[in-house]
Every structure is written in structure tokens, then in C-alpha cells.
Amino acid sequence: MGLTKTEEFTRQQNELAGWTKALGHPARIAILQFLIEKRSCFCGDIVDEVPLCQSTVSQHLQELTKLALIKGDINGPSVCYCIDEKNWSRAKKAVSALLDSYQDPNCC
């Protein structure tokens, strides 16, 4: 299997790719939408909402946390998740900048 050569790209390009990859799975979109609506919740609440088993939801939460789109606070045996406002804003600006950069509708 070939290398991804991510080191050949800028930090901003790699960061944007990570965020868009996270947004590329419908379960992660559903989790983010649920967190936006509820403002914060525990993993069990998300499991009740998303049609996936707890371990799969946990994997998606881990990926979203790794990319800093969400953050979790440990509360006893549970983790309470919410949107990471600082990084959410950065991701929003980066994705918007990419989409807004296209100006020529007569390309091909």
C-alpha cells in the first residue's frame, strides 16, 4: 500500500482534510447535529439517538475528539460531550473559505 505523503502538503491543507473527512460519515454528521441541538450530552444519550452500537458511537466520538471538533469532560464513569467552540469556528472558516474560493461558473 502506498504512502499518503501528507507531509507534502501544508498544515492548513492537512487540517482541512481531517475536518472534511470527519464530516464525510453520516454517523458523525448525526452526532454533531445532536450535540448542536442538545448543547452537551453523555455518550449514552448519543447511543440512544444514533442507530449504532455503543462501541461504534464511541469510535466516532473518538475521531471527532481527535480532530477537536468536539470535547469531552469526564464526569464519574461517563463523558459529557459538546462542540469545541474554538476549533469549530476554525473548521467553519476553513471549509467556508475553500467553498467560497470558487468564483468561475463557466469553468468547463
Buried (B, 14 or more C-beta within 10 A) or exposed (E): EEEEEEEEEEEEEBBBEBBEEBBEEEBBEBBBEBBEEBEBBBBEBBBEBBEBEEEEBBEBBEBBBEBBBBBBEEEEEEBBBBBBEEBBEBBEEBBEEEEEEEEEEEEE
